[in-house]
Amino acid sequence: MRRFPFLLGLVILILALGVGLGFQETLRTFRARRTTVAVVPIRGTLLDVTKTLKWLRRLLEIKPRAVLLEIESPGGGVGPSQELVWAVRRLKDSLKIPVVAYIPSLGASGAYYVASQADAVVALPGALVGSIGVIAQFPDVSELGRKVGVQMQVLKAGALKDAGTPWRPLSPRARAYFQKLLDDVHAQFIQDVQQGRHMPLDSVKALADGRVFTGAQAYRLGLVDTLGDRTVALNLLKERADIKGKVHLLYPPPPRKPLLKRLISETVSGISPGMLPSQPGLYYLWTGPF
């Protein structure tokens, strides 16, 4: 019986310590959230953006004070680029927090499309920015087929069902058909940049011929808000989010996949400018020489 008060006191002490430590941890977490800037890396050719979209959805639950889009990409597919655009918009509209895009080296075409939806774009003076345009390429192996004696017999229902086939040159009708598709998604690109950047539509159209610009040129043309490095971008976020003191950077969790699969995916996502992915389609992709 004499041991009972001692044991009871020990249990109470342990519980009190646990509650105290839990409170301190909660307090640290609370303070961290008040100074948390979530980092969203957007790198490589934008083909499979599933992981980035998952991270953006997760941030809706985490509720950081601000978001930094770290962009190093020549763009990519129309669909993946627009998925990221919609996800960034949803994040801004839902959390009402500042979002800044930072372009240290390359933020072109679909990647700039995403950056244009941020509250501000920061780029280094020598970065390559812009390339507001759309591209599609159609290989023609008809001459090669004739030389080696190979022909493709096509049965179809619909005059344009096999438009773009590599087994014959594009007909004038097929060329006009594809050009209308490109013009339509190009107009979507232009309109969204105009809305995101709050620029006159005619000003965006004048820049939307597929050219890239240096960061310094893009700044003068209104495609970039501030010239600077990552520290400049973070300081801008701190100012807009009213964060005092040290910023806590929150990164997405590392990938959980075998090394070989990770290397393969990095190789695919790192397709260099000048190379279109092998699958046919329309691309917000800069195919420059670098």
DRENPALUM-55179 format. One record per residue: residue in one letter; y, x, z of N, C-alpha, C in turn. Coordinates in steps of 0.001 Angstrom, whole numbers. Each point is the difference from the previous one (the first is absolute). Last residue first. Layout:
<nodes>
   rest      n_py      n_px      n_pz     ca_py     ca_px     ca_pz      c_py      c_px      c_pz
      A         Y         X         Z         Y         X         Z         Y         X         Z
...
</nodes>
This chain:
<nodes>
   rest      n_py      n_px      n_pz     ca_py     ca_px     ca_pz      c_py      c_px      c_pz
      F     24913     20488    -76543      -166       871      1163     -1319      -272       712
      P      2049     -2275     -4056      -724      1249      -240      -336       815      1241
      G       455     -5633      -306       781      1179      -354      -818      1274       -13
      T      -578     -5147       615      -965       912      -628       699      1264      -469
      W       491     -4546      3615       724      1060      -708     -1012      1003      -536
      L      -610     -5426      1164      -445      1363       242       835       964      -832
      Y     -1347     -5161       802      1299       500       413      -234      1458       370
      Y     -3254     -2975     -3377       274       904      1111      1496       209       200
      L     -4389     -3213     -2399      1428       290       -17       335       801      1255
      G     -4968        46     -2546       889      -831       789      1445       397      -197
      P     -5592      1979      -456      1144      -567      -717       857      -857       909
      Q     -2897      4315      1706      -131     -1426      -221      1232      -554      -721
      S      -295      4627      1277      -855      -323     -1140       -96     -1496      -250
      P      4449      2430      2092     -1375      -279       394      -810      -508     -1178
      L      4085      3174     -1078      -218     -1386       384     -1431      -155       483
      M      3393      4400      -238     -1353      -524      -181       -33     -1459       440
      G      3933      2564       332      -448       395     -1315     -1394      -493      -305
      P      1364      1007      5024       806      -639     -1030      -384       557     -1364
      S     -3875       287      3535      1322       576      -227       785      -825      -998
      I     -3793     -1411      3742       134       161     -1443      1425       428      -313
      G     -2198      -928      4423       898      1077      -353        87       257     -1485
      S     -2882     -3224      2136      1372      -394       340       996      1064      -406
      V     -4597       886      -686       406     -1144      -820      1449      -375       277
      T     -1901      3373      2633       114       465     -1378       483     -1115      -909
      E      -946      -992      4453      1232       759       -92       221       532     -1407
      S     -4025     -2259       943      1120      -947        17      1327       726      -102
      I     -3909      2630       299        19      -734     -1257      1203      -935       -56
      L      -797      2339      3998       465       906     -1044       104      -712     -1339
      R     -1823     -2370      3611      1424       213       213       581       907     -1075
      K     -4624      -770        75       716     -1190      -456      1503       180       160
      L     -2711      3442      1660      -115       -69     -1452       767     -1196      -549
      L      -293       611      4744       877       959      -650       -31      -138     -1512
      P     -1104     -4361      2952      -547      1342      -183       931       885      -815
      K      2250     -3848      2845      -926        38     -1127      -533      1420      -136
      R      3941     -2669      2611     -1372       167       492      -963       -68     -1172
      P      5624      1336       739     -1082      -717      -692     -1356       301       603
      P      4512        70      3047      -630       804     -1051     -1149      -760      -653
      P      4236     -2697      2077     -1194       723       457      -621       794     -1140
      P      5320      -882       -39     -1235      -774      -170     -1202       803       465
      Y      4712       977      2357      -636       186     -1296     -1230      -890      -126
      L      4922       570      2951     -1327      -628         2      -581        76     -1403
      L      4088      2461      3318      -511      -305     -1331     -1430      -511        86
      H      4495       214      3351     -1456       102         5      -512      -439     -1365
      V      5004      2103      1798      -751     -1001      -767     -1493       281       120
      K      4367      1209      3452     -1092       454      -856      -705     -1165      -680
      G      4925     -1104      1659      -913      1055       412     -1077       289     -1036
      K      2064     -4725      -341       624      1090       730     -1053      1042       357
      I       746     -4139     -3873      -951       739       824       730      1174       635
      D      1271     -3811     -3262       626       229      1313      -993       647       963
      A      -467     -1054     -4816      -829      -694       984       553       145      1408
      R      2180      2103     -3693      -118     -1414      -374      -815      -795      1008
      E       543      4712       622      1306      -659        51      -137     -1493      -268
      K     -3823      2689      -450       399       -85      1407      1317      -752       139
      L     -1488       957     -4358      -788     -1063       637       396      -168      1463
      L      1937      3536     -2311       524     -1258      -529      -744     -1185       612
      N     -1554      4278       981      1259      -256       707       643     -1292      -483
      L     -3850      1483     -2231      -325      -467      1358      1267      -292       800
      A       496      1826     -4333      -582     -1344       -97      -301      -560      1385
      V      1491      4443      -284      1091      -916      -348      -513     -1438       -55
      T     -3163      3355       581       798      -168      1220      1164      -948      -239
      R     -2686      1301     -3661      -680      -970       865       788      -256      1285
      D      3062      1789     -3850     -1415       238       255      -562     -1055       953
      G      4234      -666     -3683      -365       707      1219     -1498       145       140
      L      4140     -3249     -2467      -714      1225      -330      -314       741      1293
      T       841     -5491     -1048       378      1205       729      -824      1177      -516
      D      -291     -4361     -2067      1136      -221       899       518      1282       632
      V     -2450     -1363     -4987      -248       658      1285      1249      -162       855
      L        23     -1743     -4302     -1425      -207       269      -416       591      1340
      G      4446       164     -2319      -242     -1118       901     -1456      -300       275
      L      2408      3665     -2576      -242     -1225      -775      -298     -1218       878
      R       675      4434      1778      1240      -373      -685      -151     -1319      -758
      Y     -3812      1773      2124      1005      -339      1008      1292      -463      -664
      A     -3436      1686     -2698      -327     -1343       471       992      -470      1059
      Q       326      4444     -1585       414      -958     -1029      -229     -1432       474
      A     -1533      3384      2826      1460        28       -55       531      -980     -1042
      G     -4668       645       371       526      -733      1143      1511       -67       -20
      T     -2190       429     -4712       -62       796      1222       533      -849      1153
      F     -2291     -2565     -4003      1254       663       328      -250       927      1176
      V     -2967     -2711     -4279       129       418      1391      1338       716       155
      R     -1384     -3962     -3786       424      1345       396      -174       232      1495
      G      -819     -4182     -2610     -1120       878       297       392      1390       450
      D      2968     -3779      -947      -621       397     -1261     -1129      1011       219
      A      3594     -2547      2920     -1409      -400       -54      -639       307     -1343
      L      4729       341      1651      -805      1126       499     -1491      -208      -234
      A      3281     -3281     -1174       455      1215      -673      -821      1224       404
      K      -695     -4221      2118      -529         1     -1365       392      1284      -738
      V      1806      -763      4295     -1423       351        70      -587        83     -1407
      S      4417     -1439       334       -81      1405       407     -1446       467        69
      D       975     -4542      -863       277       833     -1171       -87      1490       342
      L      -432     -3199      3490     -1167         5      -881       218       901     -1210
      P      2391       997      4725       177      -912     -1132     -1178       130      -962
      M     -1096      1144      5033       798       564     -1091       239     -1065     -1060
      H     -2726       331      4349      1271      -732       -17       965       613     -1014
      R     -4752      1144      1147      1088       959        92      1374      -670        37
      G     -4050     -2594      -372      -198       918      1111      1176       936       223
      Q       -13     -3015     -3691        77      -738      1258      -122       928      1198
      Q      -484      1862     -4310      1361      -531       143       161      -725      1333
      V     -4267      1492     -1187       856      1127       366      1430      -487       222
      D     -3017     -3152     -1583      -290       335      1393       810      1198       476
      Q       343     -1366     -4551       545     -1032       887      -220       353      1462
      I     -1878      2832     -3330      1464        73         5       598      -995       997
      F     -4683      -151      -709       388      1256       635      1523        58       155
      Q     -1743     -3512     -2515      -284      -202      1422       439      1217       808
      A       237       306     -4667      1062      -863       516      -204      -293      1486
      H     -3364      2350     -2193      1196       837        90      1170      -800       571
      V     -3988     -2197     -1023      -119       706      1280      1154       990       180
      D        -1     -2410     -4064        32      -939      1122       -95       728      1345
      D      -386      2395     -4091      1372      -445       216       101      -918      1215
      L     -4290      1407     -1429       753      1100       604      1433      -417       308
      L     -2677     -3093     -2299      -509       200      1359       798      1089       714
      K       933      -729     -4515       522     -1101       817      -481       119      1447
      Q     -1700      3021     -3150      1387       313       294       646     -1100       842
      F     -4393      -565     -1654        49       919      1137      1437       348       371
      Y      -605     -2742     -3792      -553      -669      1181       109       900      1236
      A      1120      1719     -4240      1043      -897       482      -441      -707      1285
      R     -3179      2703     -2164      1093       835       526      1126      -872       573
      A     -3559     -2113     -2215      -427       505      1305      1099       847       636
      R       744     -1574     -4366       -29     -1120       932      -390       459      1397
      P       -43      3148     -3543      1372      -396       359        20     -1145      1008
      S     -4310      3015       216       621      -794     -1058      1438      -332       405
      L     -3043      4345      1547       671     -1227       435       597      -717     -1213
      P     -4292      3087      -830      1404       127       369       577     -1344       440
      R     -5193       893       806       867      -186     -1161      1447       140       450
      W     -3623       601      3023      -760       149     -1238       808      -323     -1247
      P      1133      -290      4902       185      1339      -574      -654       163     -1367
      T      2246     -4605      2219     -1269       704      -116       221      1379      -617
      G      3350     -3566       787        -9      1258       733     -1308       744       -54
      A      -178     -5165      -737      1215       788      -230       -32      1249       875
      D     -3265     -3797      -581      -326      1426       -14      1224       861      -301
      K       453     -4740       358      -933       315      1066      -347      1484        40
      L      3024     -2922     -2881       440      1214       676      -973       453      1096
      A      -750     -3971     -2745       445      1024      -945       345      1324       676
      G     -3726     -3643      1446      1394       282       350       480      1189      -794
      A     -4861      -288       923       605     -1323       -95      1425       156       517
      K     -3952      3652     -2168      1012      -425       965       395     -1441      -252
      L     -3301      4716     -1308        30     -1453       -81       980      -492      1052
      V      -986      5019     -2625       592      -822      1057      -130     -1474      -354
      Q     -1947      5348     -1128        11     -1372      -484       446      -911      1142
      M       627      5476     -1240      -175     -1008      1055       128     -1378      -620
      Q     -1554      5238     -1918       889     -1152       -71      -303      -956      1150
      V      -994      5423     -1994      -178      -985      1067      1048     -1103      -171
      G      -727      4464     -2422      -809     -1121      -450      -281     -1039      1058
      V      2816      4122       -55     -1364       175       522      -898     -1182      -345
      K      4559        81     -1443      -523      1323      -337     -1437       180       467
      R      2427     -3964      1056      -340        48     -1419      -633      1343      -372
      G      1613      -559      4391     -1180      -821      -239      -434        27     -1455
      L      4014      2111      1234     -1154       761       467     -1290      -775      -251
      E      3983     -2201      -911      -218      1064      -980     -1205       849       383
      S      1363     -3377      3021      -555      -584     -1222      -283      1074     -1051
      V      1809        -9      4722     -1105       870      -436      -601      -502     -1306
      D      4517      -498      3473      -490      -463     -1303     -1058      1000      -482
      P      2684     -1690      5006      -628       997      -874      -522      -638     -1281
      F      4076     -1466      3299     -1201      -542      -628      -612      1070      -913
      Q      3797      -826      4469      -482       821     -1103     -1329      -549      -505
      A      4823     -1334      3063     -1404      -300      -274      -404       833     -1209
      I      4438      -690      3890      -714       700     -1063     -1427      -533      -109
      V      5477      -890      2165     -1413      -380       -16      -667       723     -1161
      G      4771       679      3419      -593      -329     -1288     -1468      -332       146
      I      4000      2656      2643      -175     -1456        18      -481      -422     -1386
      S       956      4535      2456     -1003      -352     -1016      -325     -1491        70
      G      2043      2941      4149       313      -990     -1025     -1173      -332      -882
      V      1049      4819      2612       124     -1387       448       231      -899     -1210
      L     -1152      5340      2073       -10      -788     -1232      -147     -1470       369
      A      2287      4377      2906     -1133      -913      -190       118      -698     -1348
      G      3199      3166      2110      -839       390     -1120     -1207      -876      -226
      P      3210      -693      3626       760        64     -1259      -859       333     -1216
      L     -2174     -2676      4114       541      1346      -167       721        85     -1347
      A      -360     -4728      2571      -726       909      -880       639      1376        43
      V      -153     -5492      2214       455      1375       212      -842       906      -888
      V      1342     -5585       513      -844      1022      -620       655      1355       214
      A        42     -5301      2476       711      1175      -506     -1013       974      -576
      D     -1346     -4281      1357      1414      -210       304       854      1163      -494
      A     -4608     -1180     -2588       427       448      1320      1481      -291       207
      Q     -2417      -688     -4121       -19     -1148       904       378       377      1429
      S      -492      3144     -3680      1198      -820      -214        62     -1203       931
      A     -3807      3010      -216      1139       556       745      1226      -897      -100
      V     -3845     -1087     -2563      -220      -242      1426      1211       473       806
      Y       126       911     -4549       -16     -1462       158      -149      -347      1480
      Y      -576      4435     -1327      1406      -350       224       149     -1510       165
      A     -4254      1463      -982       372       523      1317      1469      -271       293
      G     -1755     -1114     -4267      -464      -915      1037       341       462      1396
      S      2504      2893     -3147      -590     -1232      -522      -476      -912      1139
      A       974      4708      1904       283      -500     -1336      -746     -1287      -287
      G      1153      4056      3521       -76     -1438       274       364      -727     -1272
      L      -779      5352      2151      -244      -910     -1126      -138     -1441       492
      S      1585      3694      2928      -286       668     -1262      -108      -959     -1180
      P      1185     -1282      4630       276      1439         2      -162       660     -1364
      I      1125     -5041      2123      -616       600     -1182       327      1492        -7
      Y        19     -4733      3444       352      1422      -137      -785       602     -1153
      A      1754     -5142      2197      -905       744      -873       513      1431      -129
      V       580     -4129      3911       624      1039      -820     -1078       697      -814
      V      1061     -4728      3213     -1004       754      -761       755       970      -899
      P       958     -3424      4727       426       826     -1137     -1168       755      -616
      I      -631     -4884      2331       232      1381       399       439       812     -1216
      K     -1780     -4813       823      1457       208        21       339      1402       511
      L     -4418     -2379      -753       382       742      1196      1503       219       126
      S     -1966     -2498     -3737      -680      -457      1211       543       678      1254
      D      1568      1170     -4411       363     -1389       301      -596      -457      1330
      K     -1060      4361     -1659      1422      -114       307       366     -1412       451
      L     -4395       747     -1482       240       730      1240      1461      -130       422
      R     -1272     -1748     -4154      -525      -828      1093       258       658      1345
      R      1113      2411     -3911       899     -1139       208      -439      -849      1190
      V     -2821      3448     -1338      1203       544       629      1011     -1114       261
      A     -3889     -1140     -2356      -330       324      1392      1212       562       740
      W       322      -925     -4648       -67     -1241       776      -302       286      1467
      V        -5      3669     -2940      1338      -590        49         0     -1248       869
      L     -4118      2025      -969       752       747      1008      1414      -553       154
      E     -2659     -1858     -3369      -578      -322      1310       755       721      1109
      Q      1091      1003     -4453       594     -1259       456      -600      -456      1331
      S     -1782      3885     -2015      1415       227       324       644     -1265       546
      P     -4499      -234     -1582       139       721      1267      1452       237       410
      G      -698     -2111     -4287      -471      -791      1138       133       723      1327
      V      1041      2339     -4036       962     -1065       269      -405      -784      1243
      G     -1578      5128      -384      -240     -1290      -621      1061     -1022       369
      G      1723      4754       852     -1392      -362      -265      -115     -1339      -681
      G      3451      4472      2217      -207     -1416      -287     -1466      -275      -276
      P      1688      4299      1293       563      -303     -1310       -79     -1480      -358
      S       446      2589      5063      -861      -692      -954       702      -194     -1337
      E       863       853      5256      -292      1162      -840      -958      -470     -1084
      I      3017     -1985      4615      -460      -221     -1369      -137      1328      -746
      E       463     -2673      5039       -17      1373      -513      -653       -10     -1378
      L      2521     -3661      3437      -895       100     -1150       102      1419      -543
      L      1100     -2260      4997       345      1027      -975     -1059        13     -1093
      V      1954     -3645      4085     -1078       489      -869       571      1018      -988
      A      1067     -2479      5304       447       320     -1354     -1173       569      -781
      R      -540     -1739      4407      1441      -226       -92       534       242     -1397
      P     -5121     -1797       904       830      1178       281      1477      -338      -110
      K     -4586     -2808       189      1432      -276       128       805      1244       384
      I     -4974     -1345      -675       529      1058       863      1482      -197       289
      E     -2252     -2913     -3036      -477      -220      1374       591      1025       961
      L       938       289     -4602       501     -1321       392      -424      -332      1429
      L     -1621      3885     -2143      1330       180       586       636     -1331       376
      R     -4142       156     -2316      -164       373      1403      1358       148       680
      R      -133      -762     -4651      -350     -1222       749      -139       298      1484
      L       740      3657     -2808      1196      -840        41      -264     -1311       735
      W     -3649      2850      -754       911       586       987      1278      -829       113
      K     -3089     -1209     -3321      -571      -272      1328       905       534      1101
      L      1100       992     -4464       255     -1417       296      -530      -370      1381
      T      -951      4294     -1568      1431      -126       291       362     -1437       335
      K     -4396       903     -1384       255       569      1336      1472      -119       374
      T     -1365     -1441     -4371      -572      -833      1060       359       518      1385
      V      1052      1255     -4831       955        89      1117      -486      -807      1199
      D     -1473      2290     -5007      -613      -720      1107       888       181      1226
      L      2046      1540     -3788     -1069      -779      -626      -708      -856      1045
      L      4280      3572      -688      -228     -1262       702     -1007      -848      -783
      T       776      5543       520        84     -1097      -962      -429     -1300       663
      G      1929      3674      3335      -935         1     -1113       219     -1181      -939
      R      1793      -742      4922      -217      1248      -725      -990      -188     -1141
      I      2826     -2126      4379      -292      -563     -1331       -91      1186      -947
      P       106     -1074      5752       -97       931     -1130      -364      -746     -1292
      V      2449     -1424      4710      -899      -562     -1025       -38       977     -1171
      V      1505      -216      5620        31       725     -1268     -1036      -605      -944
      A      3017     -1754      4566     -1283        46      -694       175       683     -1355
      V      2684       250      4856       224      -111     -1440     -1362       156      -678
      T      1839     -1145      5347     -1037       301      -980       495      -226     -1425
      T      1953      -676      4643       469      1148      -768      -980       370     -1115
      R      -766     -3637      2971      1441      -138      -186       574      1147      -817
      R     -4537         1      1301       237      -994     -1042      1482      -169      -270
      A     -1295      2831      3512      -334       582     -1297       271      -982     -1126
      R       509     -1464      4424      1079       908      -373      -249       605     -1372
      F     -3372     -2700      1746      1185      -808      -279      1157       881      -458
      T     -3913      2104      1487      -219      -645     -1286      1214      -800      -422
      R        35      1917      4255       114      1044     -1024      -166      -601     -1398
      L      -650     -2874      3605      1411       355       -95       209      1065     -1067
      T     -4376     -1229      1073       664     -1090      -714      1472       311      -216
      E     -2437      2974      2609      -420       107     -1390       659     -1087      -845
      Q       735      -112      4626       693      1143      -592      -363       157     -1464
      F     -2231     -3320      2402      1401      -369      -198       771      1141      -648
      G     -4432       790      1218        55      -918     -1136      1426      -412      -306
      L      -790      2608      3793      -173       792     -1213        76      -874     -1239
      G       179     -2200      4121      1172       842      -180       -76       829     -1264
      V     -3687     -2630      1262      1095      -859      -442      1247       831      -270
      G     -3653      2255      1809      -297      -452     -1365      1115      -855      -548
      L       215      1381      4493       232      1124      -897      -212      -398     -1456
      A     -1023     -3172      3228      1447       208       -46       356      1146      -938
      L     -4540      -901       869       607     -1050      -822      1493       202      -151
      I     -2297      2891      2898      -384       269     -1398       630     -1023      -931
      L       605      -634      4628       758      1162      -461      -301       298     -1466
      I     -2449     -3401      2122      1385      -437      -213       838      1149      -543
      V     -4411       949      1261        27      -842     -1205      1420      -425      -331
      L      -673      2349      4000      -195       891     -1145        57      -784     -1311
      G       172     -2381      4068      1247       717      -242       -87       915     -1209
      L     -3895     -2231      1381       956      -963      -532      1333       673      -315
      L     -3299      2544      2131      -364      -262     -1392       989      -958      -660
      F       566       842      4601       246      1216      -763      -287      -212     -1487
      P      -958     -3483      3060      1452       143      -235       317      1230      -833
      F     -4610      -588      1109       523     -1027      -886      1498       118      -216
      R     -2882      2661      3016       266       544     -1327       703     -1004      -914
      R     -1477     -1062      4425      1186       849        63       362       544     -1390
      M     -3904     -2608       625      1216      -824         0      1262       855         0
</nodes>
